[in-house]
Amino acid sequence: MIEVQNVTKSFDGVPALNGLTLTVPQGAVYGLVGPNGAGKSTIIRHLTGIYRPDSGVVRVDGLPVYENRAVKSRIAYIPDELYCPGSTTVRDMMQFWRGIYPRFDDKRFEALRDVFQLSEKQPFRRFSKGMQKQAMFWLAICIKPDYLILDEPVDGLDPVMRRQIWSLILEDVTSCGTTVLVSSHNLRELEDVCDHVGVMHHGAMLLERSLEELQDNIVKVQLVTENPLPEGLNVLHSSMTGRIQTLIIRGRQHEIADLLAQCHPMLCDLLPLSLEEVFIYELGGVHYDIKNIVL
């Protein structure tokens, strides 16, 4: 389990994390989302032991991560921006990683060669961005980590390779109990793979729930009625197209349906929201909604 409790971090007096609390259950695939500048990459660098918090605690299985070699050896991390010095090749990186990760699986490395089909002798810097990401996934999967932490992981990969990599990761989640934390702006893809979601805003956690609970707590309604809406509805957004009123309402679906029945609608369709829609409307409640701009 990953536990972050009341973590703060500032850079040159500018706060990046403001009392952030976050919990990733064992064996979960946890999607960390938020607008640019929310602090996602900063907390990821704490989880991987790169940063030390100004205050608060960051623990993996109850142990601190910072300067803890034993804990770090169980974590694989793929950052958004990759770096590999000089003329280092995939084979060089494999030998280096094998020396610092005790569970590096040579047989798995050989078995995945046909999946990634990358030259092991070509310098890493000559690969395209997508090929560099493939190489990092090839190595990270062979570590057989207990924790896999990913920052914009499949950016630059073609759709076939994205699906292949997620298939490999989810196979390890199922068979080995690997815990995955992934930060991405591709909410459609996260919706397909995650079972827990945390939404960050201004360095703090806005909300954190299982994906099922998150989507069950906010509903889109298409409504046609000549009567006023009943009291007790928590309407986050409302728009009108012809006679059809579209409402975004916070609450349980069955409770919303019971309330709307009081206005005797001619049409009342309750629809689930996508993760992207949930993200937009939840952040709209903290003044991060789309602005109308007059030019």
Summary of the structure (lengths in Angstrom):
residues: 295
radius of gyration: 22.4
end to end distance: 49.6
largest distance: 71.7
contacts: 889
relative contact order: 0.14
helix: 35%
strand: 31%
